């Protein structure tokens, strides 16, 4: 059995590449009593479409977590995807 912790869940979120699955895994993480980390949010941000990424980044900034260069970069990368 794989232990559920933020590191395991962050990896799973990042591997899925599907924003709906990423949000489901994030909910599972929180229901397990594991607090999402900046890395969790970064993993989620990389799987979201740009409009959802901006909403998620805004919610993250309103929480006690601070955005990092990595999380802001992940959000910005989603913004350029529609114009490729």
TASULZI-V152146 format. One record per residue. RES is the residue in one letter. OMEGA is omega in degrees with one decimal (NA if undefined). NEAR is the number of other ideal C-beta (glycine too) atoms within 12 Angstrom. Layout:
BEGIN
res=[RES	RES]
omega=[OMEGA	OMEGA]
near=[NEAR	NEAR]
END
This chain:
BEGIN
res=[X	X	X	X	X	X	X	X	X	X	X	X	X	X	X	X	X	X	X	X	X	X	X	X	X	X	X	X	X	X	X	X	X	X	X	X	X	X	X	X	X	X	X	X	X	X	X	X	X	X	X	X	X	X	X	X	X	X	X	X	X	X	X	X	X	X	X	X	X	X	X	X	X	X	X	X	X	X	X	X	X	X	X	X]
omega=[179.8	179.4	177.3	172.6	-175.3	-178.9	179.3	-177.8	177.4	178.7	-179.9	178.8	-179.2	-178.6	-174.9	-179.0	-178.5	-172.8	178.8	177.5	178.8	179.7	176.4	178.3	176.4	177.0	177.8	178.5	-178.2	178.2	178.1	179.9	179.1	-179.4	176.2	179.9	174.2	179.1	176.8	-179.8	176.8	177.5	178.6	-178.1	-178.0	-178.0	-176.4	169.3	-169.9	-177.2	178.0	178.9	179.8	177.3	-178.4	178.3	177.9	178.6	178.8	-179.1	178.4	177.5	-179.8	-179.7	177.4	176.6	177.2	174.9	-178.3	-178.6	176.9	177.2	178.3	178.8	-179.4	178.5	179.1	-178.7	-178.1	-177.7	-177.6	-176.1	178.7	NA]
near=[4	9	10	19	19	27	19	22	35	30	20	26	37	27	16	23	17	18	27	17	21	36	28	19	32	36	18	22	30	20	14	17	12	21	19	35	27	26	28	38	42	36	37	44	43	33	34	35	24	24	16	23	35	20	21	36	34	18	23	31	20	13	19	13	21	16	25	19	12	23	33	24	18	34	34	20	23	30	21	13	20	11	8	8]
END
